[in-house]
Amino acid sequence: MKQISVIKHEGTTPERHLFLREKLKEAEFNNELTEEMKEKLSYLLHNYKSSFEADKEPLGAIMGNKVNITLNVDNLYLPLLRRPSYPAIPRARQAVEVNI
């Protein structure tokens, strides 16, 4: 699997260390992730924590429940996705394309 890293690694700051110790103490990472991948994930969770938590709900607000998210890429192009964006007769489609 090829990976492109776009994460600048800044090392562990005291604030980040506290975040890892308190917020991610009960986190379980997928066993297939390498240590480097786990490090990058924890970096993203720390730096963008406002995207993953709310004022009244901390990071990982679903306590005691495991949530498995399975991504299915087998049927990537379903029939509905193959249809034209703007179904129309060819002459009308040309007019739509001009205005887009």
C-alpha positions as a LaTeX table, in Angstrom:
\begin{tabular}{lrrr}
\hline
Residue & $x$ (\AA) & $y$ (\AA) & $z$ (\AA) \\
\hline
Met1 & 0.00 & 0.00 & 0.00 \\
Lys2 & 1.47 & 3.34 & $-1.05$ \\
Gln3 & 1.09 & 6.25 & 1.33 \\
Ile4 & 1.79 & 9.91 & 0.92 \\
Ser5 & 2.46 & 11.72 & 4.14 \\
Val6 & 1.19 & 15.28 & 4.34 \\
Ile7 & 1.53 & 15.53 & 8.10 \\
Lys8 & 4.30 & 17.66 & 9.52 \\
His9 & 5.58 & 15.88 & 12.60 \\
Glu10 & 6.29 & 18.35 & 15.37 \\
Gly11 & 7.13 & 15.85 & 18.08 \\
Thr12 & 5.31 & 15.44 & 21.36 \\
Thr13 & 4.58 & 18.64 & 23.23 \\
Pro14 & 3.42 & 18.62 & 26.87 \\
Glu15 & $-0.09$ & 19.58 & 25.69 \\
Arg16 & $-0.17$ & 16.75 & 23.18 \\
His17 & 1.20 & 14.27 & 25.73 \\
Leu18 & $-1.60$ & 15.27 & 28.14 \\
Phe19 & $-4.17$ & 14.87 & 25.34 \\
Leu20 & $-2.87$ & 11.38 & 24.52 \\
Arg21 & $-2.84$ & 10.35 & 28.18 \\
Glu22 & $-6.30$ & 11.70 & 29.06 \\
Lys23 & $-8.41$ & 11.71 & 25.89 \\
Leu24 & $-7.04$ & 8.64 & 24.14 \\
Lys25 & $-6.38$ & 6.44 & 27.17 \\
Glu26 & $-9.28$ & 4.12 & 26.28 \\
Ala27 & $-8.86$ & 4.37 & 22.52 \\
Glu28 & $-8.32$ & 1.17 & 20.60 \\
Phe29 & $-6.56$ & 1.40 & 17.28 \\
Asn30 & $-6.91$ & $-1.16$ & 14.52 \\
Asn31 & $-4.22$ & $-3.84$ & 14.83 \\
Glu32 & $-3.37$ & $-3.43$ & 11.15 \\
Leu33 & $-2.12$ & 0.12 & 11.74 \\
Thr34 & 1.62 & 0.55 & 12.07 \\
Glu35 & 3.05 & 2.57 & 14.95 \\
Glu36 & 3.76 & 5.39 & 12.51 \\
Met37 & 0.13 & 5.35 & 11.34 \\
Lys38 & $-1.11$ & 5.42 & 14.95 \\
Glu39 & 1.21 & 8.34 & 15.66 \\
Lys40 & $-0.12$ & 10.25 & 12.64 \\
Leu41 & $-3.71$ & 9.50 & 13.62 \\
Ser42 & $-3.17$ & 10.72 & 17.18 \\
Tyr43 & $-1.49$ & 13.83 & 15.76 \\
Leu44 & $-4.56$ & 14.55 & 13.60 \\
Leu45 & $-6.95$ & 13.90 & 16.49 \\
His46 & $-5.00$ & 16.30 & 18.69 \\
Asn47 & $-4.52$ & 19.09 & 16.17 \\
Tyr48 & $-8.09$ & 18.95 & 14.88 \\
Lys49 & $-9.86$ & 17.92 & 18.08 \\
Ser50 & $-12.48$ & 20.64 & 17.58 \\
Ser51 & $-13.67$ & 18.63 & 14.57 \\
Phe52 & $-14.12$ & 15.51 & 16.67 \\
Glu53 & $-15.64$ & 16.86 & 19.88 \\
Ala54 & $-18.27$ & 19.37 & 20.93 \\
Asp55 & $-18.45$ & 21.68 & 23.94 \\
Lys56 & $-20.65$ & 19.32 & 25.92 \\
Glu57 & $-19.46$ & 16.08 & 24.37 \\
Pro58 & $-15.80$ & 15.19 & 24.66 \\
Leu59 & $-13.78$ & 13.31 & 22.09 \\
Gly60 & $-15.24$ & 9.84 & 21.71 \\
Ala61 & $-18.52$ & 10.69 & 23.46 \\
Ile62 & $-19.86$ & 7.19 & 22.81 \\
Met63 & $-18.55$ & 5.58 & 25.97 \\
Gly64 & $-18.51$ & 1.83 & 26.39 \\
Asn65 & $-19.60$ & 1.17 & 22.82 \\
Lys66 & $-17.43$ & 0.09 & 19.97 \\
Val67 & $-18.32$ & 1.50 & 16.61 \\
Asn68 & $-17.08$ & $-0.39$ & 13.58 \\
Ile69 & $-17.06$ & 1.51 & 10.33 \\
Thr70 & $-16.63$ & $-0.68$ & 7.29 \\
Leu71 & $-15.79$ & 0.99 & 4.03 \\
Asn72 & $-17.02$ & $-0.88$ & 1.01 \\
Val73 & $-15.31$ & $-0.07$ & $-2.25$ \\
Asp74 & $-16.48$ & $-3.14$ & $-4.15$ \\
Asn75 & $-19.48$ & $-1.41$ & $-5.76$ \\
Leu76 & $-17.87$ & 1.95 & $-6.26$ \\
Tyr77 & $-19.81$ & 2.93 & $-9.37$ \\
Leu78 & $-23.41$ & 2.12 & $-8.67$ \\
Pro79 & $-25.88$ & 2.49 & $-11.57$ \\
Leu80 & $-27.25$ & 5.74 & $-10.13$ \\
Leu81 & $-23.79$ & 7.26 & $-10.09$ \\
Arg82 & $-23.24$ & 6.37 & $-13.74$ \\
Arg83 & $-26.21$ & 8.42 & $-14.87$ \\
Pro84 & $-25.64$ & 11.92 & $-16.28$ \\
Ser85 & $-25.72$ & 14.69 & $-13.71$ \\
Tyr86 & $-28.41$ & 16.53 & $-15.61$ \\
Pro87 & $-30.52$ & 14.04 & $-17.59$ \\
Ala88 & $-31.84$ & 15.81 & $-20.67$ \\
Ile89 & $-32.08$ & 15.42 & $-24.40$ \\
Pro90 & $-28.76$ & 16.20 & $-26.16$ \\
Arg91 & $-29.77$ & 19.70 & $-27.31$ \\
Ala92 & $-30.99$ & 20.65 & $-23.81$ \\
Arg93 & $-27.86$ & 19.11 & $-22.25$ \\
Gln94 & $-25.68$ & 21.39 & $-24.40$ \\
Ala95 & $-27.57$ & 24.41 & $-23.09$ \\
Val96 & $-27.10$ & 23.19 & $-19.52$ \\
Glu97 & $-23.36$ & 22.62 & $-20.07$ \\
Val98 & $-22.96$ & 26.17 & $-21.40$ \\
Asn99 & $-24.49$ & 27.58 & $-18.21$ \\
Ile100 & $-22.53$ & 25.44 & $-15.77$ \\
\hline
\end{tabular}
